[in-house]
Amino acid sequence: MSNLEQTLSIIKPDAVERNLDNEIKEMFKNKGFTILKEKKIQIEKSEAERFYKVHETKPFYDDLCTYLSSGPIVVMILEKNSAVLENRALMGSTNPTEAEEGTIRKKYGISIDKNSVHGSDSIENAKIEIDFFFKD
């Protein structure tokens, strides 16, 4: 039985700025993800605020939105069996110093804020986040 899922991945401004997008995409492909769609965009702070609305009560919300809109990002739809969980595992802990060896954040993350990648945290949120960036 196939458990094919889609999830959203964002290569954040710190990683795009350091030209790591192709290396990060290779990490996804090496783990069996298919990149169904991708685009490089820059979003306005107001769009980042809508995207991260689930975090609006948290103290880091404003910084997060400012950061996500601070430079170009690469948004991708990834597909794989158990894509949401597999992507979370590949990304590693939010804090790069706590992330496991071999994870994207361990390899490329600079700090908790500049941790190079975002990934959906549930199947429900993946659908919402994919629609946010890839509505036809």
C-alpha positions, -999 to +999 in steps of 0.1 A: +000+000+000+014+034-010+015+062+014+024+089-012+022+124+003+031+159-007+048+184+016+060+220+012+097+228+016+111+263+016+148+269+012+151+301+033+170+333+025+202+324+044+206+293+023+197+309-010+220+338-003+249+312+002+239+295-031+230+263-013+197+256-031+211+230-055+229+212-028+198+211-006+177+199-036+202+171-041+198+161-005+161+157-010+166+138-043+191+115-026+165+107+001+140+097-026+119+128-028+105+140-061+104+178-066+071+182-083+072+220-086+096+247-075+100+284-079+123+311-066+104+340-053+107+369-029+077+375-007+065+407+010+064+408+048+026+408+047+027+375+028+051+360+054+027+372+081-001+353+064+020+322+059+032+321+095-002+331+110-002+300+132+028+315+151+014+350+154+011+348+192+047+337+197+075+361+206+095+352+175+067+359+150+078+393+138+114+383+134+104+352+115+082+372+091+109+398+086+135+371+080+114+350+055+108+382+035+144+394+037+156+378+004+147+352-023+134+319-012+129+286-031+095+270-025+090+234-036+064+207-035+081+175-025+065+140-029+074+107-014+059+081+009+054+097+043+068+129+029+059+151+059+077+129+084+106+121+061+111+158+053+110+167+090+136+140+097+159+152+069+156+188+080+166+180+116+160+200+148+150+237+145+182+245+164+211+235+141+234+228+171+209+201+183+202+187+148+215+152+140+245+147+117+235+144+081+205+167+084+201+198+064+200+221+094+231+205+109+250+209+077+238+244+067+218+261+095+234+291+111+210+297+140+175+288+153+162+316+131+185+311+101+181+274+099+180+272+061+148+253+055+111+251+064+089+220+061+053+214+067+046+199+101+015+179+092-004+166+062-031+192+068-006+220+070+012+207+040-020+211+019-026+247+032+011+256+027+012+242-008-019+261-018-004+292-003+025+292-028+011+271-057-026+281-061-034+279-098 
